[in-house]
Amino acid sequence: MAVFNKDNFILGGTYTGTQTFDYEFRLYPAPFGTPGGKSTFKYRIANINKVVALKFTYNSTSVTVRRFQDEGYIDHPDGLPLFVGDSLYEIAGKEDVASSAFIGTIASITTGTEGVNVTEFTLASQPTWSFGSGTLDAQVEYRAELSSSEDLEDYTTSGTAFTNSKLYGLNFYYTGTLNATNPVNPSGGAQYYEIIHFTGYADNGFKVDKMAKVFKDGKCNVIGWNESDNRFRERKNIYADGLVNSNVAELSNILEEFKVSDKPDFVARGDDLYIGTGKNSFPLFLGHPNITQFGKKISDETIFTTGPTLVNTSIMPSLEQFVLPYSAGTTMYNASIANSSWSLGSSTQEVVGYQNENGYLLKGTKSFGVSKSVYCGGVIQAIRLDYVETDKVWVLVNKVTSYRVLLIDIPTMTIDANRIYKLTGTSLPSASSNEVKLTDILVAHDGQTNNINIYLQASDANIDTKPIQECIFGTEESIRQSYIWRTDNVYTAPSSTPAVGYTDLACTDITPRTEGSYERTTTPNINPELDPYWYGFTSVEEQSNLGGAEYVEQGHFSSPNKPLIGNDFRIKQALPKRGLFIYGHLYNASHSPSVALVIPYVENTVSTGDRHWAISEEYGDAIVSEGSYETNYGETINTSIKSTKAKIGPIVKLNLSYPDAVNHSPTGNVNVILGSHIQVFPKTKDFVYHTENGYTGVKRIPFNAESIELNYNIEFNPDIGDDTTSEIFYGDGANMSDFQSITTVINNGLIPNGIFMTESSKLHYWDILQNSAVDKLDASGGNIIDSHLLSNDISKSFFLNLNDHSLPNKTFSPSTNGDVDNPESTTIGNAILASQDIFTNTTASPDTIGFASVVYPSDSFKLYYLYDASNTVISSNQAFTLFDTKASIKIDISNSDITTVFDNPMLLPDKNANSNSDSDYYAKYYRLSLMYDGYQESVLDKSVYVSSTNPFKYGQKIVVSALPDSLNHRISHINVYRGKAYDGDSSKADSEYVLIKSIPFNGDGWADSSDGYLKYTLYDNVGDNFGSYEALTGISPQMSTNFLHYGISEECAGYLFVAQADNPEISNTDNYIFRSKAGKFNIFNWANEYCALPEKITALQSYNNFLYAFSPANVYTINPNNLSIVDNMQGQGVLSNEGVISTDYGMFFADKYGVYVHNGKSSQLISRVIEYTSNTDLANFVWSAIDWDSQHPKLAFDSQRKALLIFFEVSNNSYAWVYSVLQRRWDLWSFDNKVRAIIQGKFGEIIASDGSLFQVGTGTTRKAWEFQSKKITAGFDTYEKQFKEVHYEGTNSLDTTYKTSLADSSWNALSSNRLNSAHSKSKWLQIKVADTDGTKQLESLGVHFRPLRAKSTKV
Amino acid sequence: MPRMVAEIKNFGVGIVATPDSKDIPTDASDYSLDVEPVASDGMVKGRKKDAYSVLGSGFSGTASNTSRVRHTIFYKRPTA
């Protein structure tokens, strides 16, 4: 039984704190309260205990608040909410600060505000320091202490309520009985008190760097994006409309995280927001679709999701990468594993993966969809299943500020063994780089030496949208020199997670050098590095009146005497998105693992044409020499000699296992033209990058892509030789630009069993199992020399081909197009292998491999698998099994069971057609699309559905099934389209697809079923035709992408216009503006509806029924209806999308040189009067002085004042130039904090965020102000006057000072309104009036002066 | 020479930084900070402060922006 009644604890006031604090009041009942038997209380803030980083100084009480950042501690830039009286303690295992655990108590705040942002404070006394001198950065425990005791009886009425600065405006009193009988009758040291808790919510925190508003049900909600944590926030009902009884303001909600690659741009349509997030991330949608899904009114909730209208019909989302964990969790290496250990056919088989550009690792099953997820702290770049602990997955994460590697325990979906690593290393790409990023991760175990190393691989940051030939490394750019790294050994997991949240993990760059090398011919030391080199020669062409000649001279390989190195000879090669795999020596075999990397493309000189001759490429400048001479016969001979340098290569020196008529034989060291190949890093844990101390060298295994001419090599045989001989180059230098993914089949051999690789939609398999006793046989029965496969024999190699003279291989087609149901594919999907090694099925005899599984990233999750692919009974045309993921929407087409109705509209147009004969009807094909939001239709799904009898005289029965709980909340309808073919044997429609039914998901017509789906049944037997897909949507049914990623956007004439845009099918479109379909802001017919401009667009603005596109120096006027450029104004522009605004008073915009207003016909500069100044107080604020290169102007319009505000920063403080349109005057305003984002408010006022939301210039009180007059010359600039007195009308005690031409270094005080007589005889007088508290006003100024007689000496 | 008076009565021009201060209109300002551009009778006064009150404007009476009060009892028996 409690002594105190919480209902008698009366809390009052309004909490004004800027942070949310939990208050703990301890009430001690009499007689145990002290002193003197009174009930007493103490209190503290209970949620501020934390670990803090502090810098202590020996022999000083001064302490600085620190923060760990990247490589070390820095002074905390924002400060922490610390309070006087709270204490500091050492943390066990951390830095030793003092001789005892207690370090001290905070005595005073030196810098910052108590409880808000303290950056420096003093201790009440010095402890006995454990360090001898200087300073010490240490992590310590901060503890909030209880206040001193107060008598509760002093605070029993509202008039005597207790308050304190720590309560931030709150107060309380207690109205009940204070002295009660103790209910627990303690004795002998028992403790008893009661705790009253409550929380003060910071109601105005809204730190965002870009924001927008959206009205829903008349209430104004603000959506903002914070750059520092890359998260969106929502603040509902900012005007508190309708709030009467609530005690707590609507708090900011942090919304689900999505990747944002550039500052977001918002466009509102109704109560929906369309958000562009940059070229490298999906646009987003935040809104309230006005639809109903099976009785649920979706418009009542806020939907925040990706914008594209995808045809996702699976309960699993489309995954960028996936793994199929081994439920036993034990090693796959050297283990007896049966195929049944993986239950791919079972409903419980788990899949772990992530969506593209997302931070959540998802775990799900095919029957239940996603069951669990874990946020990885940033955008996931790659995953890899551990092949020893097979229920754990390694995750590579981009946190914008750094890369992290996490190990996730799949059963619990939590961090395993404190393994959160931050990658460090000088050559690692910056996590924020837009050029290069880390995209692959591989883990390799060495059980003999207890080594676990993680390998990271880089690729071009835009590899998803660029051809592989443009994703080149090895160029002159420093960021493109390195592409593979090895971490330090992580065999021992961290014992704890440091307070900073991660353990540093150093990475070593092991990239082979790409500068170009020399051919080495000294045996045995033949080019030990195996670095590529070039062959060069000079081509000479002589012409004269008498004839001409062409010949080659000075042909030679690169050597120290004749080096072919430098920028013309860089080894330029493209990195795939993910090319890492283990080539050999797994786990506890006798050697350490050898990691390998696929290089799908090398920029070489071999053309794809007549490769036997077009093998060279010119470089450098041609030298042309011209002359003439006269013969003895008086004839003039003109001569021209042109010398052109050319190169062949790059080349590597390899000893190949090369097929002859029967077997393979070693070629000896030959020159091999380098194309796509595998780089093997032998014993990778010890691999040494090229230094003066050594270099291990990589083994290169070329893919010689030609399948029939394996032993046909390129011969370079100049017509006329002088100091060269003919040369033979092995291989054809072919490249494999469609490489997608690769992985290894592992067992206990020195080399893994095999490798799987996907190339475009195909899956290749090579059997690379080595038995050192017996050479490998190729498919023709020829021996392949075993030693040439070994990873540590780097100079020996072989061609990895898909022909009979290479390793045994197969090529599968798991799906023809990403969907087994689709017989008329036009787009072949790219297959992606599971990101894991593949086990050996030891239950077969001989052993075969387990399963190969691939996904085809499409809108839905579609995974195909095949067991025992290496088994001889499994042929290349073996069908894969579809991992039958439960669908959220599915469609079944069957023969109509209504046999009384003939499908007469589908009878062939043949007068002899017999309606009773199936073959006299059109064959019919069905495809579907999904309608979003009730009006935005997806592309047509690639899947094509048919009935079992096709054609069929009674038509078709169509059953659509849906799982209501799994439906995307934006989807409102499913549309069923029908195509038809004249020929019943056709495999695809030969007519356009027409809509036969748009089925809403509102519930009407849907029926329950026993399998949990709701079903809708219709019949296609009366020839329904509601228009073709293209006619209805304006988009070709062949288009597979109808969305764009974009950075800037603007609504005009009912369309959404976007720029800085691309999608997976296009790139290099910075100069393009794309237009959405009318009213459908997520739908773009990007192939047809665009406007191309001559330069990159920085801003879009709608004004006066035209779309204006801006560059920094040009303005383009575009007709939004026909996308024509109707005008181009040169000489002014906009630096960013925040630099332009349309109003009824004109369209205002600003560039580096000023502010302009456009009236629909022409623009005018309005900022001339603030361009320069001689006033020192204004010197940093005039337009010419502001650094517009590091910041761009932000424009807003104040409807109350009819004023344009241009926000900018000087010395980290925010200011605004204010242009009052009606008065045409400029004023300068300052702000208390840095203004981060601005929007127009509900009433036309400006709403801004400076960490909190506020209305600009609408308060009830006024700011301190200052006014400086012109330099008053009384009409005579060149003659002296005697200025006597200055008077003003206005509020008393305005601060009035002056300058004259005799005293202009500082402001001088008046004495009884009089100037100092020493200053008074002057050519001019300037007056400054200031009000330091904002309560005063100035009405007029008067100056008494007496003109002096004009004398030349006074001029 | 007789004394004369120069007056500035209307401050409606705002800041004119260019051209030189001697050449700008009488009612212009060479420099000002936080002056209200829309002031009655041509007076100079401070611009309105920024209002952080767009939130919770309907709150009054009992404590605002706080949770409900919670109550727990702490009792620890003495050790033997």
Interface residues (C-beta under 8 A of the other chain):
Chain A: A2 F4 K6 F9 L11 G12 G13 T14 Y15 R26 L170 V184 P186 S187 G188 G189 A190 Q191 Y192 Y193 E194 I195 I196 H197 F198 T199 G200 Y201 A202 D203 N204 R235 I238 Y239 A240 L243 V244 N247 V248 A249 E250 R1168 V1169 I1170 E1171 Y1172 T1173 S1174 N1175 D1177 L1178 V1182 Q1200 R1201 A1203 V1218 S1220 Q1223 R1225 W1226 D1227 L1228 W1229 S1230 F1231 D1232 G1241 I1247 A1248 S1252 L1253 F1254 Q1255 V1256 G1257 T1258 G1259 T1260 T1261 R1262 K1263 A1264 W1265 E1266 F1267 Q1268 S1269 K1270 K1271 I1272 T1273 A1274 D1277 K1284 G1290 W1324 Q1326 V1329 D1331 G1334 K1336 Q1337 L1338 E1339 S1340 L1341 G1342 V1343 H1344 F1345 R1346 P1347 L1348 R1349
Chain B: M1 P2 R3 M4 V5 A6 E7 I8 K9 F11 G12 V13 G14 I15 V16 A17 T18 D20 S21 K22 I24 P25 T26 A28 S29 D30 Y31 S32 L33 D34 V35 E36 P37 V38 A39 D41 G42 M43 V44 K45 G46 R47 K48 K49 D50 A51 Y52 S53 V54 L55 G56 S57 G58 F59 T62 A63 S64 N65 T66 S67 R68 V69 R70 H71 T72 I73 F74 Y75 K76 R77 P78 T79
